[in-house]
Amino acid sequence: MKFSSIQVCRALAANAVVLSHLVAIEQKYAHGYTLLPEWLRFAGWSGVHFFFVISGFVMMFAYRPGNWTGFLAARLLRIYPVYWVYTTMVLAVFLVAPAMVNSSVGQPQSIIKSYLLWPDAAAPLLAVGWTLIHEMYFYLALAILIALAVPLRCALPLWAAVLAAGAWILPEPVASPVLGLLLSPLTFEFLLGAVAGLLIRRKVLAFGRTALLAGIALALAGGVLYVRWGVAHGEIVTSILLLGLPFVLVVYGLAVVERRHGWPKLPQLERLGDASYSTYLGHVLVLSAIGRVYAALPIHGWAVEAVFLAVCLVAANIAGVLSYRWIEQPILRLRRYLPRANSVAAPANA
């Protein structure tokens, strides 16, 4: 089962992250001619929240009772090989010029932990990999639930209760990276997305348009409040309330509308959604390379700056589409060799 509307959401979320990082690239290489406002950095954080909700939603269609090995193998195949390709690119740069890789981190980075997506005090070599650490935790926990045959209707509320208790009792941030991951409030967004996915699987298709409109309105209002209040990146609970909850309504509403009323054909956006993982992983490399070339050009100005931004945005998406076609798709074809179970079929975009 594949939701075209959710693929469009993926494209929008990926490009929100691209725009966020493009703000920093422009400030670094534009020689003072900057067009993107500082508040646009917020787009990246909102895109991450959107991705987490979408991931939880999609996993409810990839979740196969009784087949935890197949589920986990599919998740590992989906995440690691492509991530390793881009991490290796960053590692090559790191070995030649360490200062060019995550120079703002301030802590030594572990190559092994970076490749394994193991929680660490420092960011991975490929900085955007921090979100994948949360993804892998969610997938591993789901695989354990499948292996133990725990019904999701019991597991999800209990999981949420443990997270709430951890957020209430433990200080923020938690000293241990592993414990901080296990009790991270960000997991709430996966769980909320999972609830939306379960509702769709069980054909609870009510109030779709209302949920969609309410989610969009709340997301816009949350974004305004987020920017106006200057909510810090670390204030996770506040950002979940302002962004995560509205995005759950958006995802559920879109899925209901698509199932009940159909969805317009948007092949270009859907293609960008298919490639969103590659775009997300590789866009910083693309933007940085173009930025360095742009900085060396003898001509700068407002018009040239606008062209530079457009080229960056288009190039990041083209690179993502090519990566999806030449790297991701050949890897995903290996799924046919994974063990399967007679259950709900996994969506093509899982």
C-alpha positions as a printed NumPy array, in Angstrom:
array([[  0.   ,   0.   ,   0.   ],
       [  1.403,   3.344,  -1.05 ],
       [  0.074,   6.812,  -0.238],
       [  0.883,   9.35 ,  -2.931],
       [ -0.058,  12.176,  -0.579],
       [  2.484,  10.991,   1.989],
       [  5.168,  10.919,  -0.69 ],
       [  4.402,  14.562,  -1.403],
       [  4.754,  15.245,   2.319],
       [  8.161,  13.601,   2.249],
       [  9.237,  15.85 ,  -0.605],
       [  8.087,  18.933,   1.31 ],
       [  9.797,  17.803,   4.523],
       [ 13.094,  17.09 ,   2.749],
       [ 13.085,  20.469,   1.023],
       [ 12.277,  22.201,   4.299],
       [ 15.508,  20.761,   5.666],
       [ 17.368,  21.782,   2.5  ],
       [ 16.118,  25.366,   2.849],
       [ 17.16 ,  25.444,   6.478],
       [ 20.732,  24.457,   5.677],
       [ 20.762,  26.734,   2.649],
       [ 20.429,  29.673,   5.044],
       [ 23.784,  28.779,   6.61 ],
       [ 25.378,  28.11 ,   3.216],
       [ 24.245,  31.481,   1.909],
       [ 25.559,  33.334,   4.951],
       [ 28.912,  31.609,   4.586],
       [ 29.506,  32.069,   0.861],
       [ 27.337,  34.981,  -0.356],
       [ 29.77 ,  37.873,   0.337],
       [ 27.069,  39.759,   2.24 ],
       [ 24.284,  39.386,  -0.329],
       [ 21.774,  37.322,   1.618],
       [ 18.152,  36.826,   0.617],
       [ 16.982,  34.068,   2.938],
       [ 15.703,  35.266,   6.34 ],
       [ 17.206,  33.857,   9.511],
       [ 13.864,  32.5  ,  10.717],
       [ 13.872,  30.063,   7.787],
       [ 16.223,  27.89 ,   9.819],
       [ 13.048,  26.846,  11.614],
       [ 12.011,  24.987,   8.444],
       [ 14.639,  22.312,   9.035],
       [ 13.418,  21.537,  12.538],
       [  9.815,  21.408,  11.333],
       [ 10.866,  19.083,   8.504],
       [ 12.457,  16.709,  11.017],
       [  9.246,  16.624,  13.067],
       [  7.28 ,  15.923,   9.893],
       [  9.642,  13.076,   8.938],
       [  9.296,  11.413,  12.353],
       [  5.496,  11.484,  12.19 ],
       [  5.537,  10.119,   8.64 ],
       [  7.938,   7.355,   9.66 ],
       [  5.68 ,   6.217,  12.488],
       [  2.695,   6.256,  10.127],
       [  4.416,   4.247,   7.389],
       [  5.776,   1.655,   9.813],
       [  2.261,   0.553,  10.699],
       [  1.935,  -0.715,   7.134],
       [  5.37 ,  -2.374,   7.179],
       [  4.693,  -3.947,  10.598],
       [  4.218,  -7.693,  10.115],
       [  3.182,  -9.727,  13.164],
       [  5.243, -12.871,  13.634],
       [  8.037, -11.857,  11.285],
       [ 10.419,  -9.73 ,  13.305],
       [ 13.487, -10.888,  11.366],
       [ 11.967,  -9.849,   8.048],
       [ 10.854,  -6.525,   9.455],
       [ 14.233,  -5.691,  10.969],
       [ 16.166,  -6.894,   7.916],
       [ 14.046,  -4.66 ,   5.676],
       [ 14.656,  -1.69 ,   7.969],
       [ 18.412,  -2.278,   8.076],
       [ 18.519,  -2.609,   4.295],
       [ 16.503,   0.569,   3.902],
       [ 18.628,   2.733,   6.196],
       [ 22.22 ,   1.565,   6.374],
       [ 23.629,   0.981,   2.84 ],
       [ 22.716,   4.404,   1.438],
       [ 23.702,   6.085,   4.689],
       [ 27.079,   4.328,   4.536],
       [ 27.663,   5.645,   1.014],
       [ 27.251,   9.251,   2.139],
       [ 29.078,   8.727,   5.424],
       [ 32.039,   7.352,   3.473],
       [ 32.058,  10.481,   1.323],
       [ 32.192,  12.603,   4.461],
       [ 34.864,  10.346,   5.957],
       [ 37.046,  10.849,   2.883],
       [ 36.83 ,  14.613,   3.381],
       [ 37.388,  14.217,   7.122],
       [ 40.618,  12.26 ,   6.609],
       [ 42.002,  14.941,   4.291],
       [ 40.661,  18.072,   6.016],
       [ 39.094,  17.325,   9.436],
       [ 38.164,  20.978,  10.032],
       [ 35.76 ,  20.876,   7.083],
       [ 33.542,  18.233,   8.699],
       [ 31.182,  19.328,  11.475],
       [ 33.643,  21.937,  12.701],
       [ 31.041,  23.294,  15.156],
       [ 30.603,  20.009,  17.022],
       [ 33.435,  20.657,  19.457],
       [ 33.872,  16.987,  20.392],
       [ 35.827,  14.164,  18.737],
       [ 33.597,  12.041,  16.544],
       [ 33.649,   8.265,  16.548],
       [ 33.903,   6.742,  13.087],
       [ 32.601,   3.371,  14.284],
       [ 29.621,   4.872,  16.11 ],
       [ 28.9  ,   7.038,  13.102],
       [ 28.675,   4.021,  10.809],
       [ 26.62 ,   2.023,  13.305],
       [ 24.284,   4.939,  14.111],
       [ 25.035,   4.341,  17.767],
       [ 24.073,   7.168,  20.153],
       [ 27.038,   9.318,  21.123],
       [ 27.716,  12.667,  22.758],
       [ 29.025,  13.977,  19.43 ],
       [ 27.088,  14.098,  16.177],
       [ 27.838,  11.461,  13.524],
       [ 30.296,  12.276,  10.747],
       [ 27.285,  12.825,   8.511],
       [ 25.588,  15.303,  10.822],
       [ 22.025,  14.656,   9.619],
       [ 22.524,  11.064,  10.762],
       [ 21.411,  12.061,  14.266],
       [ 17.799,  11.665,  13.138],
       [ 18.55 ,   8.175,  11.821],
       [ 19.74 ,   7.177,  15.29 ],
       [ 16.198,   7.888,  16.488],
       [ 14.772,   6.021,  13.491],
       [ 16.827,   2.911,  14.181],
       [ 15.815,   2.93 ,  17.836],
       [ 12.158,   3.038,  16.797],
       [ 12.623,   0.199,  14.298],
       [ 14.516,  -1.969,  16.775],
       [ 11.838,  -1.443,  19.427],
       [  9.125,  -2.426,  16.939],
       [ 11.079,  -5.558,  15.993],
       [ 11.246,  -6.516,  19.684],
       [  7.486,  -5.995,  20.023],
       [  6.915,  -8.25 ,  17.008],
       [  9.22 , -10.926,  18.439],
       [  7.413, -10.82 ,  21.797],
       [  4.003, -10.778,  20.077],
       [  2.925,  -7.728,  22.082],
       [ -0.243,  -6.152,  20.617],
       [  0.349,  -2.593,  19.479],
       [ -2.836,  -1.424,  21.188],
       [ -1.113,  -2.306,  24.473],
       [  2.497,  -1.534,  23.561],
       [  2.064,   1.989,  22.188],
       [  0.27 ,   3.465,  25.247],
       [  2.736,   1.757,  27.605],
       [  5.674,   3.056,  25.58 ],
       [  4.235,   6.568,  25.684],
       [  3.73 ,   6.307,  29.456],
       [  7.373,   5.303,  29.965],
       [  8.529,   8.259,  27.855],
       [  6.308,  10.641,  29.801],
       [  7.628,   9.329,  33.106],
       [ 11.212,   9.641,  31.891],
       [ 10.663,  13.222,  30.717],
       [  9.13 ,  14.069,  34.097],
       [ 11.72 ,  12.4  ,  36.32 ],
       [ 15.036,  12.728,  34.494],
       [ 16.834,  16.014,  33.839],
       [ 17.157,  17.414,  30.35 ],
       [ 19.518,  16.712,  28.717],
       [ 20.252,  13.194,  30.021],
       [ 23.975,  12.594,  30.615],
       [ 24.012,   9.145,  28.978],
       [ 23.529,   9.259,  25.177],
       [ 21.92 ,   5.799,  25.202],
       [ 19.515,   6.608,  28.027],
       [ 18.787,   9.952,  26.43 ],
       [ 17.822,   8.166,  23.215],
       [ 15.661,   5.566,  24.947],
       [ 13.698,   8.24 ,  26.787],
       [ 13.77 ,  10.953,  24.148],
       [ 10.439,  12.814,  23.858],
       [ 10.962,  12.826,  20.08 ],
       [  9.79 ,   9.205,  20.097],
       [  6.318,  10.56 ,  20.88 ],
       [  6.137,  11.707,  17.267],
       [  6.837,   8.22 ,  15.934],
       [  4.151,   6.882,  18.275],
       [  1.619,   9.512,  17.259],
       [  2.302,   8.77 ,  13.616],
       [  1.886,   5.059,  14.395],
       [ -1.533,   5.728,  15.936],
       [ -2.58 ,   7.549,  12.765],
       [ -1.337,   4.609,  10.701],
       [ -3.249,   2.108,  12.833],
       [ -6.438,   4.109,  12.397],
       [ -6.033,   4.04 ,   8.619],
       [ -5.213,   0.308,   8.63 ],
       [ -8.38 ,  -0.354,  10.597],
       [-10.346,   1.793,   8.136],
       [-11.211,   4.527,  10.607],
       [-11.699,   7.123,   7.904],
       [-13.684,   9.867,   9.594],
       [-13.263,  13.658,   9.57 ],
       [-10.36 ,  13.542,   7.135],
       [-10.823,  17.017,   5.69 ],
       [-11.458,  18.509,   9.115],
       [ -8.291,  16.89 ,  10.488],
       [ -6.279,  18.074,   7.488],
       [ -7.459,  21.684,   7.693],
       [ -7.041,  21.767,  11.471],
       [ -3.544,  20.284,  11.178],
       [ -2.461,  22.831,   8.572],
       [ -3.876,  25.727,  10.615],
       [ -2.259,  24.506,  13.83 ],
       [  1.065,  23.869,  12.092],
       [  1.108,  27.399,  10.697],
       [  0.137,  28.856,  14.071],
       [  2.725,  26.688,  15.808],
       [  5.363,  27.838,  13.357],
       [  4.574,  31.494,  14.011],
       [  4.685,  30.976,  17.764],
       [  7.846,  28.905,  17.471],
       [  9.656,  31.638,  15.544],
       [  8.198,  34.49 ,  17.592],
       [  9.08 ,  32.9  ,  20.93 ],
       [ 12.485,  31.839,  19.7  ],
       [ 11.991,  28.321,  21.057],
       [ 15.419,  26.737,  21.454],
       [ 16.315,  23.615,  19.498],
       [ 16.596,  21.687,  22.754],
       [ 13.115,  22.515,  23.981],
       [ 11.789,  19.339,  22.473],
       [  8.506,  18.998,  24.348],
       [  7.376,  22.483,  23.351],
       [  8.253,  21.911,  19.698],
       [  6.379,  18.576,  19.713],
       [  3.24 ,  20.361,  20.904],
       [  3.634,  23.169,  18.369],
       [  4.659,  21.023,  15.399],
       [  4.406,  17.282,  16.013],
       [  0.742,  17.149,  16.978],
       [ -0.404,  19.292,  14.02 ],
       [  1.628,  17.15 ,  11.606],
       [ -0.147,  14.03 ,  12.911],
       [ -3.476,  15.612,  11.953],
       [ -2.072,  16.522,   8.541],
       [ -0.826,  12.994,   7.84 ],
       [ -4.027,  11.337,   9.051],
       [ -6.187,  13.841,   7.179],
       [ -4.295,  13.385,   3.912],
       [ -4.476,   9.59 ,   4.163],
       [ -8.234,   9.722,   4.771],
       [ -8.816,  12.17 ,   1.927],
       [ -6.735,  10.031,  -0.448],
       [ -8.565,   6.837,   0.492],
       [-12.067,   8.302,   0.392],
       [-11.89 ,  10.997,  -2.248],
       [ -8.793,  10.238,  -4.31 ],
       [ -5.62 ,  12.228,  -4.799],
       [ -4.505,  14.337,  -7.794],
       [ -1.649,  13.06 ,  -9.896],
       [  1.524,  14.928,  -8.904],
       [  4.229,  12.741, -10.449],
       [  7.068,  15.214, -10.082],
       [  6.445,  15.823,  -6.394],
       [  5.941,  12.101,  -5.794],
       [  9.256,  11.404,  -7.492],
       [ 10.917,  13.915,  -5.181],
       [  9.215,  12.125,  -2.276],
       [ 10.607,   8.789,  -3.432],
       [ 14.063,  10.354,  -3.455],
       [ 13.624,  12.261,  -0.182],
       [ 15.928,   9.958,   1.805],
       [ 18.794,  10.434,  -0.631],
       [ 18.08 ,  14.158,  -0.823],
       [ 18.16 ,  14.379,   2.956],
       [ 21.451,  12.492,   3.242],
       [ 23.31 ,  14.225,   0.446],
       [ 22.027,  17.775,   0.296],
       [ 24.629,  19.297,   2.636],
       [ 27.426,  17.888,   0.466],
       [ 25.784,  19.294,  -2.656],
       [ 25.115,  22.71 ,  -1.12 ],
       [ 28.629,  22.971,   0.306],
       [ 30.241,  22.091,  -3.029],
       [ 28.158,  24.634,  -4.947],
       [ 28.749,  27.242,  -2.239],
       [ 32.518,  26.913,  -2.514],
       [ 32.372,  27.296,  -6.288],
       [ 30.07 ,  30.293,  -5.943],
       [ 32.373,  31.952,  -3.436],
       [ 35.237,  31.737,  -5.934],
       [ 33.284,  33.473,  -8.71 ],
       [ 34.272,  37.085,  -9.427],
       [ 30.662,  38.287,  -9.827],
       [ 28.263,  38.704,  -6.902],
       [ 25.068,  40.644,  -6.369],
       [ 21.405,  40.28 ,  -5.552],
       [ 20.414,  38.812,  -8.916],
       [ 23.353,  36.408,  -8.913],
       [ 22.46 ,  35.432,  -5.356],
       [ 18.904,  34.537,  -6.396],
       [ 20.275,  32.351,  -9.185],
       [ 22.693,  30.724,  -6.732],
       [ 19.868,  29.805,  -4.329],
       [ 17.739,  28.398,  -7.141],
       [ 20.643,  26.334,  -8.456],
       [ 21.322,  24.959,  -4.965],
       [ 17.716,  23.921,  -4.405],
       [ 17.361,  22.302,  -7.823],
       [ 20.759,  20.593,  -7.64 ],
       [ 20.033,  19.094,  -4.214],
       [ 16.84 ,  17.522,  -5.546],
       [ 18.408,  16.317,  -8.787],
       [ 21.243,  14.715,  -6.838],
       [ 18.65 ,  13.032,  -4.621],
       [ 16.708,  11.666,  -7.594],
       [ 19.873,  10.328,  -9.222],
       [ 20.994,   8.777,  -5.94 ],
       [ 17.593,   7.137,  -5.537],
       [ 17.761,   5.703,  -9.036],
       [ 21.366,   4.543,  -9.022],
       [ 21.932,   3.664,  -5.36 ],
       [ 18.679,   3.208,  -3.457],
       [ 16.604,   1.303,  -6.012],
       [ 19.235,  -1.384,  -6.721],
       [ 19.596,  -1.907,  -2.968],
       [ 15.831,  -2.012,  -2.38 ],
       [ 15.459,  -4.752,  -4.977],
       [ 17.248,  -7.022,  -2.531],
       [ 14.08 ,  -7.03 ,  -0.444],
       [ 12.77 ,  -9.88 ,  -2.547],
       [ 15.233, -12.159,  -0.791],
       [ 14.069, -11.222,   2.712],
       [ 11.732, -13.513,   4.683],
       [  8.083, -12.587,   4.323],
       [  4.956, -13.16 ,   6.339],
       [  1.287, -13.304,   5.413],
       [  0.239,  -9.931,   6.712],
       [ -0.357,  -6.391,   5.584],
       [  1.916,  -5.673,   2.663],
       [  4.606,  -3.094,   3.216],
       [  4.153,   0.108,   1.22 ],
       [  6.523,   0.832,  -1.611],
       [  7.746,   3.911,   0.204],
       [  8.536,   2.138,   3.479]])
